[in-house]
Amino acid sequence: MFLARVTGHVVATQKDKAHSGQKLLVVEPLNVKYDDANHPASLGNTGRPIVAIDCGGAGERQVVLVVQASSARMTEVTKNMPADAAIIGIVDSATYAGKTFHQARG
């Protein structure tokens, strides 16, 4: 399970019937970046975007919780579906080592 930012979407007119009606989003996994004193400073991109099935109604630029492999096929939306990554939550806030890295607006 990891944090990622939604960076785009995928439109596929030809796909497996099980994926019909499913929203596919491009997500960029995030990691903690450290400052010169080796303190957590910010969340940064990994440079390795993936496509995930959206199980929670996520939108562009939101920070989300993503699962991969067999865990991606354990949701109500993705059971019995070929899936390698699924968005299972929208992150309200993320804190690590006493520092808040993300706080949802609104």
Protein Blocks (a to p, Z undefined) as FASTA:
>chain_A
ZZdddfbdcddfbdcfklgoiacdddddddddddfkopafbdcdehiacddddfkopaeh
iacdddehjllmmcfklgoiacfbdcfbdcfbdceehiafbdceZZ
